Amino acid sequence: MVHLSRYIVFALVIAILAIGSIIAGYYMLKERIVFNIIGNVSISETPRPFETEEVSEITINLNITKPSGTAVFENITSIELEQDTYIMFKALSSNVNGDLSLILSGQAIISNATHSYRISMPCLLNINKECYRVMMVIPGYDEPMKLPKGRYDITIILSWNEAEGSGRLELKLAMTTANTQD
């Protein structure tokens, strides 16, 4: 067991040094510094960065009666950020009953008197339809996005296309936060 731990630490040190060499070469640094990182690992149960302590649930009633359309839920809620904070929107789960098909996308607008941020959320839910999106990283949807401290109003815009049939859909969309480390 002790030998296995030493091999793991040795492999990690080599991997870190190799990655550091690649990065230093990539940026063509003039000075080269090697950090030999050796340590013990002891993982205690800590919350993941994007787990929330307080969860508010808001129900949005979306009635779709046309093949395509948009619904705006203006200033549906607000959030107070005590410090600079990373946020991220994610579709957590969905449930569909009936014989229906559609593509559902969205936008979140987070704003106050001095700042306004628009987060696109393409392909939130596609039922029996193909959904194609631009293959780029979207801050606030594909990766965390940093917001300065302050109070923000949140508007949700939902758009659908190619809707057919009838049934019921439920989509759980979450906005998660994590305090900045810098």
C-alpha positions, 0 to 999 in steps of 0.5 A: 500500500505504501509503495502504491502511494509513492508510485501515485505521488511520483506519477503526479509529480512527473505529470505536473512537471510535464504539463509545466514544461509544455505550458512554459514552452508554449508561452516561450518563457525566458526563465524556467522554474520547476516546482517539486510538489510533494504532499499528502492527500486527505480528502474530507467531505466538503461541499462541491463548489456549485452546491447551494445552501439555500434553494429557492424554487420558482414555478414557471407556467409555460403554455405552448399553443403555437409551433414556435414562440417566445415567453418572457418572464420579466424580473421573476426573481432577484438575487443578492450577491454579498461578494463577487460570485461565479454563476452558472445555469444548468438544466438538471432534469426533465420529464415529458408525458404525452405525444409531443415534440419540440425544441426549447431554448432560453436566455437569462438576463441578470441585471441591475442599475449598472450591469446587465448580463445575457446568458444564452441557453440553447437546446435546454430541452429537445423532444423528438427533434434534433437541436443544433447549437453553435459549438462555442463555450457560453459563459454562465451556461457551459462554464461559470461566469463571474458577477460583481457583488450586488443585487440583480433582477433575473428575467427568463426568456423561453423560446420554442420551435417545431412544437407538435402534438400535445402533452406535458413537460417539466424542466428543472433549470438551476442557477448555481453559485460559487464564491470567487477564490481570487 
